[in-house]
Amino acid sequence: MRKALSFLLFSSLVVLFTAGCGSTRVMEPLGSGSGGGNATVSLSMTDDPPAGVSVLFFQVDLTAAALESSSGTSVSLLAGNTPVQIDVTQLQALSAFLSTANLAAGQYSSMSLTFANPQLVIYNAADTSLSNCAVGSVCQMTPSVDGSATVSISTAPFPVTLSAGSPLGLLIDFHLNNVIQPDLSVNLGVSDGVTVAELPPAPTLPRFGMLTGTVESVSTANGTFALETPWGRTFMIGTTSSTAYDNFPSSACTTAGIGCLAQGEIVQVQIGAVASGGGLTASQVTYVQAASAQTVEGTVIGVAPCPCEVVPAPVYVTMMVHQNPTAASMFPIGGLVEAIVPPSASLSVDADGFTMPSGVSFTENGQIVVGQNLTMTVQPGTVSNNPIVTPAHGLGPSVMFTASSVELEPSQMTGPILAVDDTAQSFTFGGSGGPFFFPWPWLPNAVTSFNVLTTGQTGYEGFTPESFDGLATGQVVSVNGWLFAAQAGGSTPTIVAQGLVLRPNAMF
């Protein structure tokens, strides 16, 4: 499932945090809204690590966000000043919706952002110990913040002018390669650490991002539903006849539509439009889990055969948790869990409306590999605090469970293009220069390069032209796509690219 963060300013404000975008579907707003004397804005965000360090996880809280008017008045962009947790490493090529807030039209001279509680997980690939993290080890740490935790931005694109009824988008880039210091502290005020750029106006404005939460109520007559997010905000979401419903099981509905939604379900919503009054319209609603279920989404950082003599055998998967929709304390975000995937577990691809090319498959537990992003459904009664597999890197999982089903989600990686194949519309990605934000190779001579396959549905951002023809050897790109194990007879894993983002000057 896709993620990212955003705000928008219409007669309201929306903020986006993203590191890019994939395929985009922009819908007409739900209701016109009068606009009053107000206007709409959106924000987005990005990333990068120091030499010798693989950043596996970086999370930070956004505790305050505000615009300052030309008269000196500060206007908060976070409703109720509710802090929002941002998993930066999951925003390399995606965006996530944050909030809406009514703002007066007029000129705004600057923006301030306040962050807190940075959490970092690294793999030390350097040749020396770093901040008490031994060579070859995975380490969790709470980095110190150098200087102020508040960033004030008054350079371009500021000052910005909000016009009544006209949306304005702002993209926040969070460059981890600059923010994370050599001693692994965090310096938010460093040059090019946090930057802001203005997005194009509608209808070319990129998608507004994702919201994941619990359905509180549904009005089928009005085509609306209320969604509560993990950080405690509730949004009223509108739908249209063009809203797509993805991944809903037959037990939830047989015909795609708002009737698929039920109180207590957890869903992910792609915001397709924001009306001038701040109303949100869903372009896509993706089923995550039933009210009675427990799922865990994360990145695979280790796969081991079952220490048993069962044939066919289960596999033991160590996973870094990025999403825990029910906020269960046993599955901490940024922590490691161990999942037993038996041969009987159902495996599928969460294609999210994307057509997979031929030659790739994800149908058996032997096709689970390091780097994949997976959603696992926890089999009731199988959670234990006694994981069996002890990894060689030091940091071990705290919880073990058996997965009854596994879905392959898009992974996100950033690295250099090594070669481009125009005939196959593919490119080689990674190698000794990367990829970044990717689990380290477990074994000597392990595969660190990938065959990235594009299709007519692949989205491009920042390239000239914004198509496959804009790709070139040596470019640093962020890839959002499904990672498949090397197929029979091959040695290179394949990524089917949903979206590609160019990283000029290797800034991410």
Secondary structure by P-SEA (a helix, b strand, c coil): cccccccccccbbbbbbcccccbbbbbcccccccccccbbbbbcccccccccccccbbbbbbcbbbbbcccbbbbbcccccbbbbbcccccccbbbbbbbbbbccccccbbbbbbcbbbbbbbcccccccccccccbbbbbbcccccccbbbbccccccbbbcccbbbbbbbbbccccccccccbbbccccccbbbbbccccccccccbbbbbccccccccccbbbbbcccccccccccccccccccccccccccccccccccccccccccccccccbbbbbcbbbbcccccbbbbbbccccccccccccccbbbbbbbbccccccccccccccbbbbbbbcccbbbbbccccccccccccccccccccccccbbbbbccccccccccccccccccccbbbbbcbbbbcbbbbbbbbccccccccccccccccccccccccccccccccccccccccbbbccccccccccccccbbbbbbcccccccccccbbbbbccbbbbbccccc
